[in-house]
Amino acid sequence: MRIDIISVGKIKEQYFREAVSEYQKRLSRYCKLDIFEVEDEKTPDKASAAEEDLIRAKEAERILKYIKDDTCVITLEIAGKIYDSVEFAQKLEKLGIQGYSHLQFIIGGSLGLHEKVCSRADLAVSFSKMTFPHQLMRVILLEQIYRSYRIIHGEPYHK
């Protein structure tokens, strides 16, 4: 399986970079993982709804350049489907059985994802109704993908 994480913004904090690196190393025995960072737009204080939509649209154009036609695109959205860890593992396994050999997970910027990206998604997933910083969300996503592979392979994992 090939997995891409396409994320708006760079990881600035060293401890997040170290966590991402650790999960990249752990996942290397299960899949080929690539992480693509697209530039985030600065959001002015008290931006109007139109300004926010323009920011999301600019970020969407950068994201869409990385999306391949033959992939399963999975967006992370507050309004997406919530899975527990076992269900998420089962979903990833089922996607593989259905013939998807390439998954692309999309993490938006501080304002979320533009409709252009959401409409391209084959699946929208939510990890919570709460909002998380994109840097932390990348670590959480990688951890859950790693946990999924452990579950799929019948290996122990923390509950």
Rosetta blueprint (number, residue, H / E / L):
1 M L
2 R E
3 I E
4 D E
5 I E
6 I E
7 S E
8 V E
9 G L
10 K L
11 I L
12 K L
13 E L
14 Q H
15 Y H
16 F H
17 R H
18 E H
19 A H
20 V H
21 S H
22 E H
23 Y H
24 Q H
25 K H
26 R H
27 L H
28 S L
29 R L
30 Y L
31 C L
32 K E
33 L E
34 D E
35 I E
36 F E
37 E E
38 V E
39 E L
40 D L
41 E L
42 K L
43 T L
44 P L
45 D L
46 K L
47 A L
48 S L
49 A H
50 A H
51 E H
52 E H
53 D H
54 L H
55 I H
56 R H
57 A H
58 K H
59 E H
60 A H
61 E H
62 R H
63 I H
64 L H
65 K L
66 Y L
67 I L
68 K L
69 D L
70 D L
71 T L
72 C E
73 V E
74 I E
75 T E
76 L E
77 E E
78 I E
79 A E
80 G E
81 K E
82 I E
83 Y L
84 D L
85 S H
86 V H
87 E H
88 F H
89 A H
90 Q H
91 K H
92 L H
93 E H
94 K H
95 L H
96 G H
97 I H
98 Q L
99 G L
100 Y L
101 S L
102 H E
103 L E
104 Q E
105 F E
106 I E
107 I E
108 G L
109 G E
110 S L
111 L L
112 G E
113 L L
114 H L
115 E H
116 K H
117 V H
118 C H
119 S L
120 R L
121 A L
122 D L
123 L E
124 A E
125 V E
126 S E
127 F L
128 S L
129 K L
130 M L
131 T L
132 F L
133 P L
134 H H
135 Q H
136 L H
137 M H
138 R H
139 V H
140 I H
141 L H
142 L H
143 E H
144 Q H
145 I H
146 Y H
147 R H
148 S H
149 Y H
150 R H
151 I H
152 I H
153 H L
154 G L
155 E L
156 P L
157 Y L
158 H L
159 K L
